[in-house]
Amino acid sequence: MNFELTEEQKAWREAVRDFSDRELATRARETDEKARFNWEAARKMGPLGLLGLNAPEEYGGAGVDAVSAAIAIEEIGRGCGSTGLAIAAHNGLCCAPLALYGTRDQKSKWLKPLATGMPASDGRPLLGALALTEPGAGSDLQGGVKTRAVLEGDSWIIDGAKMWTTNASIASIIITLCRTESNRLSLIIVPTNTPGLHIGPAEKKMGLKGSPTHAVTYDEVRVPRENLLGVEGKGLAQTLRVLDGGRISIGALAVGLAQAAFEAAIQYSHERQTFGVPIAQHQAIQWMIADAATEIEAARLMVYRAAWLKEMSQSYTVPASMAKLFATEVCERVCFNAIQVHGGYGYSAEFPVERIYRDQRLMTIGEGTSEIQRLVIARNVLGL
Ligand SMILES: Cc1cc2nc3c(=O)[nH]c(=O)nc-3n(C[C@H](O)[C@H](O)[C@H](O)COP(=O)(O)OP(=O)(O)OC[C@H]3O[C@@H](n4cnc5c(N)ncnc54)[C@H](O)[C@@H]3O)c2cc1C
């Protein structure tokens, strides 16, 4: 692995950073305060390739490598955590399984419009979601998923309830993990305008308020048999593969959030004076900044390495778990200390570190908690 980004990757980072600075960072506070998805920015993402990071070019994808996809999520997250989560979920949890497991017809029908950011009738780009979690099933999908899909003629009839579905209210489709024949799990594509599909009100969350999260219920939802994604009964294995990629994405998002808090802390440490000098001159502040610089760098390298292994078609399950675990826990520490550097002002919504601290809290939970990552890593290390 080359430790330097290629010229192409550097140019891509500059382009996404520039977009994120202009379109996301400037509205991040409003997005949080109004708990409103940033549609203005999302509209501009399709032409930039940001809605097709995991899709092949043939189906309208950006045609970027996995490291560049991670860079994009990092830079979007650096500008706005809410938008970062929504776009990471669209790309990593909806477009990715379509690209991995979709038939040619499914890719033409579902992936292409999503990856290109095709506008719906209201002019907003089509987005996607993945519903795995249920009121009684999160970490333990295999044992806990109760949503059922039964074949009736040429249709699947789906009944059940999902929780915490990112993007549900702004998505055109929700890929849904269901229990099918012989009690095994399968993924099924469910358009959100299907009768019987009910999307609950947006959850009132601690952070990431501009990323809509919803409970979804399925009441005799009927979709065509050909909406099965991949192989019937292989839904869990398919999901775990999707989550391997999703973990790189959440790791990247965590690096972006940490970077944003870190930059705010540096700026503030030069501006704020105590005892006659800028606080940047106090060793205690310098150590927090030095630790953050070091840990962010290490986290970024782990995320890029996992992405590079994915790009090389090598096994990346454990590196992705390690990268997610480390980057998200680094993010927590960096954001905690960024508030410490700000003193009382860090506790105020007037300063971005307050929002970023709330936003980052999900990172050690979503797409596999830190405990589940440690389980994956330990099983590998111990050969269990
Ligand atoms: C804002 C937000 C957005 C989300 N978006 C999505 C989405 O788009 N799609 C989706 O499907 N889900 C989504 N989720 C759900 C998320 O993936 C789950 O919350 C997460 O996987 C944890 O599941 P759980 O909440 O059921 O916790 P549980 O599985 O109940 O775990 C509770 C605690 O027990 C620990 N634990 C569980 N099992 C073990 C074990 N074997 N060993 C040690 N510790 C264990 C966990 O680490 C955790 O600390 C989202 C959640 C949030 C909050």
The ligand as a Tripos MOL2 file, in Angstrom:
@<TRIPOS>MOLECULE
LIG
   53    58     1     0     0
SMALL
NO_CHARGES

@<TRIPOS>ATOM
      1 C1        -29.1600    7.4490   14.6540 C.3       1 LIG1
      2 C2        -29.2190    5.9960   14.3340 C.ar      1 LIG1
      3 C3        -29.2500    5.5850   13.0110 C.ar      1 LIG1
      4 C4        -29.3520    4.2310   12.6840 C.ar      1 LIG1
      5 N1        -29.5080    3.8520   11.3700 N.ar      1 LIG1
      6 C5        -29.7900    2.5560   11.0820 C.ar      1 LIG1
      7 C6        -30.1430    2.1550    9.7550 C.ar      1 LIG1
      8 O1        -30.1220    2.9610    8.8080 O.2       1 LIG1
      9 N2        -30.5070    0.8690    9.5440 N.ar      1 LIG1
     10 C7        -30.5320   -0.0600   10.5480 C.ar      1 LIG1
     11 O2        -30.8740   -1.2000   10.2920 O.2       1 LIG1
     12 N3        -30.1850    0.2780   11.8100 N.ar      1 LIG1
     13 C8        -29.8280    1.5680   12.1010 C.ar      1 LIG1
     14 N4        -29.5050    1.9230   13.3910 N.ar      1 LIG1
     15 C9        -29.4980    0.9010   14.4360 C.3       1 LIG1
     16 C10       -28.0890    0.5490   14.9110 C.3       1 LIG1
     17 O3        -27.3950   -0.1380   13.9070 O.3       1 LIG1
     18 C11       -28.2540   -0.2740   16.1990 C.3       1 LIG1
     19 O4        -28.7050    0.6120   17.2030 O.3       1 LIG1
     20 C12       -26.9780   -0.9560   16.6240 C.3       1 LIG1
     21 O5        -26.6330   -1.9550   15.7120 O.3       1 LIG1
     22 C13       -27.0870   -1.5650   18.0270 C.3       1 LIG1
     23 O6        -28.2420   -2.3430   18.1380 O.3       1 LIG1
     24 P1        -29.2440   -2.0980   19.3600 P.3       1 LIG1
     25 O7        -29.5180   -0.6490   19.4490 O.co2     1 LIG1
     26 O8        -30.4030   -3.0200   19.2060 O.co2     1 LIG1
     27 O9        -28.4140   -2.4960   20.6450 O.3       1 LIG1
     28 P2        -28.3130   -3.9620   21.2830 P.3       1 LIG1
     29 O10       -27.9640   -4.9550   20.2570 O.co2     1 LIG1
     30 O11       -29.5200   -4.1960   22.1020 O.co2     1 LIG1
     31 O12       -27.0710   -3.7640   22.2740 O.3       1 LIG1
     32 C14       -27.1740   -3.1060   23.5330 C.3       1 LIG1
     33 C15       -25.7960   -3.1440   24.1930 C.3       1 LIG1
     34 O13       -25.3850   -4.5150   24.3950 O.3       1 LIG1
     35 C16       -24.1220   -4.7080   23.7570 C.3       1 LIG1
     36 N5        -24.0750   -6.0720   23.2290 N.ar      1 LIG1
     37 C17       -25.0060   -6.6940   22.4550 C.ar      1 LIG1
     38 N6        -24.6200   -7.9330   22.1630 N.ar      1 LIG1
     39 C18       -23.4000   -8.1030   22.7440 C.ar      1 LIG1
     40 C19       -22.4650   -9.1700   22.7950 C.ar      1 LIG1
     41 N7        -22.6760  -10.3390   22.1540 N.pl3     1 LIG1
     42 N8        -21.3190   -8.9870   23.4890 N.ar      1 LIG1
     43 C20       -21.0850   -7.8240   24.1360 C.ar      1 LIG1
     44 N9        -21.9090   -6.7740   24.1080 N.ar      1 LIG1
     45 C21       -23.0590   -6.9140   23.4270 C.ar      1 LIG1
     46 C22       -24.0640   -3.6600   22.6630 C.3       1 LIG1
     47 O14       -22.7230   -3.4030   22.2590 O.3       1 LIG1
     48 C23       -24.7070   -2.4720   23.3530 C.3       1 LIG1
     49 O15       -23.7720   -1.8570   24.1860 O.3       1 LIG1
     50 C24       -29.3560    3.2660   13.7210 C.ar      1 LIG1
     51 C25       -29.2850    3.6780   15.0640 C.ar      1 LIG1
     52 C26       -29.2340    5.0030   15.3810 C.ar      1 LIG1
     53 C27       -29.2140    5.4180   16.8300 C.3       1 LIG1
@<TRIPOS>BOND
     1     1     2 1
     2     2     3 ar
     3     2    52 ar
     4     3     4 ar
     5     4     5 ar
     6     4    50 ar
     7     5     6 ar
     8     6     7 ar
     9     6    13 1
    10     7     8 2
    11     7     9 ar
    12     9    10 ar
    13    10    11 2
    14    10    12 ar
    15    12    13 ar
    16    13    14 ar
    17    14    15 1
    18    14    50 ar
    19    15    16 1
    20    16    17 1
    21    16    18 1
    22    18    19 1
    23    18    20 1
    24    20    21 1
    25    20    22 1
    26    22    23 1
    27    23    24 1
    28    24    25 2
    29    24    26 1
    30    24    27 1
    31    27    28 1
    32    28    29 2
    33    28    30 1
    34    28    31 1
    35    31    32 1
    36    32    33 1
    37    33    34 1
    38    33    48 1
    39    34    35 1
    40    35    36 1
    41    35    46 1
    42    36    37 ar
    43    36    45 ar
    44    37    38 ar
    45    38    39 ar
    46    39    40 ar
    47    39    45 ar
    48    40    41 1
    49    40    42 ar
    50    42    43 ar
    51    43    44 ar
    52    44    45 ar
    53    46    47 1
    54    46    48 1
    55    48    49 1
    56    50    51 ar
    57    51    52 ar
    58    52    53 1
@<TRIPOS>SUBSTRUCTURE
     1 LIG1         1 GROUP 0 **** ****
